[in-house]
Amino acid sequence: MTVRRSVRLAVLAAAVTTFGCAPQPAPLQPPSPADSSRNLPPAGYGTLHQEDVALKLATETVQLRVLPLDEQVTRLLSPDSYESLRRLTTSRAPEVDSAAARAGVHRATLFLVTFFGVAPRATFSPDDVTISSQNRFFRPAAILPLSPLWSELRLNQRETASAIYLFEDGINLAGPLSLEHGGASSNEWDATRRTLERERARVYSRARAAPPQ
């Protein structure tokens, strides 16, 4: 065998070895058993914003936004929004578990509640938040403040205060909901549900069409 032919064979062998060892694209990860049991949509394919999926109402002094933290909803948000809320719930999980245990709630339904001041020195009542679902009225079983202003119970214009609210299990996000606070009520969830249903179908479609990662 000539030297030139030996060199060519060595180069070819090296190329085959390199190709065979090259990392191949990983397929989309299948849903975990926990995801499958709850029929959760795949994460990372949503396009909605938090404002699109929150319950909202306004009084003369404050605006209230109540955002479900259930992954049936948050996985339909844009990736950045989903990751932000996932980190929030993960970091606060020990506090949530402790608060739920103290309140005697076996399985809490979580919402991120934000008050916006629309008038000077606007007062707000954290406990005065009611969600009605399936012919039941739910009041917060526990509240975990996230903002320093929360304890003041007062906001100036454009100031905000947020907290995680724990409610008893039984709020059905797939059905009609209404929100009440300060004598005002909102029944806009029906329109929000339709938005979520459309986006859920699109998320599954995007996940199926996405190239392997």
C-alpha positions as CSV (number, residue, x, y, z in Angstrom):
1,M,0.0,0.0,0.0
2,T,1.4,3.4,-0.9
3,V,1.9,6.2,1.5
4,R,-0.5,8.4,-0.3
5,R,-3.3,5.8,-0.2
6,S,-2.6,5.1,3.5
7,V,-3.0,8.9,4.2
8,R,-6.3,9.0,2.2
9,L,-7.7,5.9,4.2
10,A,-6.7,7.5,7.5
11,V,-8.4,10.8,6.7
12,L,-11.6,8.9,5.6
13,A,-11.6,6.8,8.8
14,A,-11.2,10.0,10.9
15,A,-14.1,11.6,9.1
16,V,-16.4,8.6,9.7
17,T,-15.4,8.5,13.3
18,T,-16.1,12.2,13.8
19,F,-19.5,12.0,12.0
20,G,-20.5,9.1,14.1
21,C,-19.6,10.9,17.3
22,A,-21.2,14.2,16.4
23,P,-24.1,15.2,18.7
24,Q,-27.5,14.8,17.0
25,P,-30.3,17.2,17.5
26,A,-32.5,16.2,20.5
27,P,-36.2,15.7,19.9
28,L,-38.8,17.7,21.7
29,Q,-39.0,16.4,25.3
30,P,-42.2,14.4,25.9
31,P,-44.4,15.7,28.6
32,S,-43.6,14.4,32.1
33,P,-46.1,12.1,33.8
34,A,-47.2,15.1,35.9
35,D,-47.8,17.2,32.8
36,S,-49.7,14.3,31.1
37,S,-51.9,13.7,34.2
38,R,-53.0,17.4,34.1
39,N,-53.0,17.6,30.3
40,L,-50.7,20.6,30.5
41,P,-49.7,22.3,27.2
42,P,-46.0,22.3,26.3
43,A,-44.1,25.2,27.7
44,G,-42.2,27.7,25.5
45,Y,-44.7,28.1,22.6
46,G,-47.1,30.7,24.0
47,T,-47.5,34.2,22.8
48,L,-50.0,35.8,25.2
49,H,-49.2,38.6,27.7
50,Q,-50.1,38.7,31.3
51,E,-52.7,41.4,30.6
52,D,-54.4,39.0,28.2
53,V,-55.1,36.4,30.8
54,A,-55.8,38.3,34.0
55,L,-59.1,39.1,35.7
56,K,-59.4,42.9,36.0
57,L,-61.7,45.5,37.5
58,A,-61.5,49.1,38.6
59,T,-62.9,51.2,41.4
60,E,-62.7,55.0,41.7
61,T,-59.3,54.8,43.5
62,V,-57.6,51.5,42.4
63,Q,-57.4,49.0,39.6
64,L,-57.1,45.4,40.5
65,R,-55.5,42.7,38.4
66,V,-55.8,39.0,39.4
67,L,-53.5,36.7,37.4
68,P,-53.9,32.9,37.7
69,L,-50.7,31.1,38.5
70,D,-51.9,27.7,37.3
71,E,-49.7,26.3,34.5
72,Q,-52.8,25.6,32.4
73,V,-52.7,29.4,32.0
74,T,-49.1,30.4,32.4
75,R,-47.8,28.0,29.8
76,L,-49.8,29.9,27.2
77,L,-47.9,33.1,28.0
78,S,-44.7,34.2,26.1
79,P,-41.6,32.3,27.2
80,D,-40.2,35.2,29.2
81,S,-43.5,35.8,31.0
82,Y,-43.9,32.1,31.7
83,E,-40.3,31.7,33.1
84,S,-40.7,34.8,35.2
85,L,-43.9,33.5,36.9
86,R,-42.4,30.0,37.2
87,R,-39.4,31.4,39.0
88,L,-41.7,33.3,41.3
89,T,-43.8,30.3,42.3
90,T,-40.8,28.1,42.7
91,S,-38.9,30.6,44.9
92,R,-42.0,31.1,47.0
93,A,-43.1,27.5,47.2
94,P,-41.9,27.0,50.9
95,E,-43.8,30.1,52.0
96,V,-46.9,29.0,50.0
97,D,-46.8,25.5,51.6
98,S,-46.5,26.9,55.1
99,A,-49.3,29.4,54.6
100,A,-51.5,26.7,53.1
101,A,-50.8,24.4,56.1
102,R,-51.6,27.2,58.6
103,A,-54.9,27.9,56.7
104,G,-55.8,24.2,56.5
105,V,-55.8,24.3,52.7
106,H,-54.8,20.9,51.3
107,R,-54.4,22.1,47.7
108,A,-54.2,25.9,47.2
109,T,-55.2,27.7,44.0
110,L,-52.7,30.6,43.5
111,F,-53.2,34.0,41.9
112,L,-50.9,37.0,41.6
113,V,-52.9,40.0,42.7
114,T,-51.8,43.5,41.9
115,F,-53.3,46.8,43.0
116,F,-52.7,49.9,41.0
117,G,-53.2,53.4,42.4
118,V,-55.3,55.6,40.2
119,A,-56.0,58.4,42.7
120,P,-53.8,60.2,45.2
121,R,-53.4,58.3,48.5
122,A,-55.7,55.5,47.4
123,T,-56.5,53.0,50.0
124,F,-57.1,49.3,49.3
125,S,-58.4,46.3,51.3
126,P,-56.4,43.1,50.5
127,D,-59.0,40.8,52.1
128,D,-61.8,42.3,50.1
129,V,-61.2,40.1,47.0
130,T,-63.8,37.5,46.1
131,I,-63.8,35.0,43.2
132,S,-67.0,33.2,42.4
133,S,-66.8,29.8,40.6
134,Q,-69.1,26.9,40.2
135,N,-71.8,28.6,42.4
136,R,-69.3,29.1,45.2
137,F,-67.7,32.2,46.6
138,F,-64.0,32.0,47.4
139,R,-62.2,34.5,49.7
140,P,-58.4,34.4,50.2
141,A,-57.3,31.8,52.6
142,A,-53.8,33.4,52.9
143,I,-51.9,36.3,51.4
144,L,-48.2,36.5,50.8
145,P,-47.1,40.1,50.2
146,L,-44.4,40.7,47.5
147,S,-44.2,44.5,47.7
148,P,-43.0,46.8,50.6
149,L,-46.0,49.1,50.1
150,W,-48.4,46.2,50.8
151,S,-48.4,46.8,54.6
152,E,-49.3,50.5,54.1
153,L,-52.6,49.7,52.5
154,R,-52.3,52.9,50.6
155,L,-51.0,53.8,47.1
156,N,-50.3,57.0,45.3
157,Q,-51.1,57.4,41.7
158,R,-49.2,54.9,39.5
159,E,-47.9,53.0,42.5
160,T,-48.4,49.3,42.7
161,A,-48.5,46.6,45.3
162,S,-48.6,42.8,44.7
163,A,-49.1,39.6,46.6
164,I,-49.6,35.9,46.0
165,Y,-53.1,34.9,47.1
166,L,-54.0,31.4,48.2
167,F,-57.6,30.2,47.7
168,E,-59.1,26.9,48.5
169,D,-59.2,24.3,45.7
170,G,-62.3,24.4,43.7
171,I,-61.9,27.4,41.4
172,N,-62.5,26.1,37.9
173,L,-60.4,28.2,35.4
174,A,-62.1,26.3,32.5
175,G,-65.5,27.6,33.5
176,P,-67.2,31.0,34.3
177,L,-65.6,33.2,36.9
178,S,-66.3,36.5,38.4
179,L,-64.2,38.9,40.4
180,E,-65.5,41.2,43.1
181,H,-63.7,44.0,45.0
182,G,-64.8,47.2,46.7
183,G,-68.4,46.9,45.5
184,A,-67.3,46.4,41.9
185,S,-67.4,43.2,39.9
186,S,-66.1,41.9,36.6
187,N,-67.4,39.0,34.4
188,E,-64.8,39.3,31.6
189,W,-63.4,35.9,32.2
190,D,-65.7,34.4,29.5
191,A,-63.8,36.4,26.8
192,T,-60.5,35.5,28.4
193,R,-61.4,31.8,28.4
194,R,-62.0,32.0,24.6
195,T,-58.6,33.6,24.2
196,L,-57.0,30.8,26.2
197,E,-58.7,28.1,24.3
198,R,-57.6,29.6,20.9
199,E,-54.0,30.0,22.2
200,R,-53.9,26.5,23.6
201,A,-54.7,25.0,20.2
202,R,-52.0,27.2,18.6
203,V,-49.5,26.1,21.2
204,Y,-50.0,22.4,20.4
205,S,-49.8,23.2,16.7
206,R,-46.5,25.2,17.1
207,A,-45.1,22.4,19.2
208,R,-45.9,19.8,16.6
209,A,-44.5,21.9,13.8
210,A,-41.3,22.9,15.6
211,P,-38.0,21.4,14.3
212,P,-36.2,19.1,16.7
213,Q,-34.1,20.9,19.3
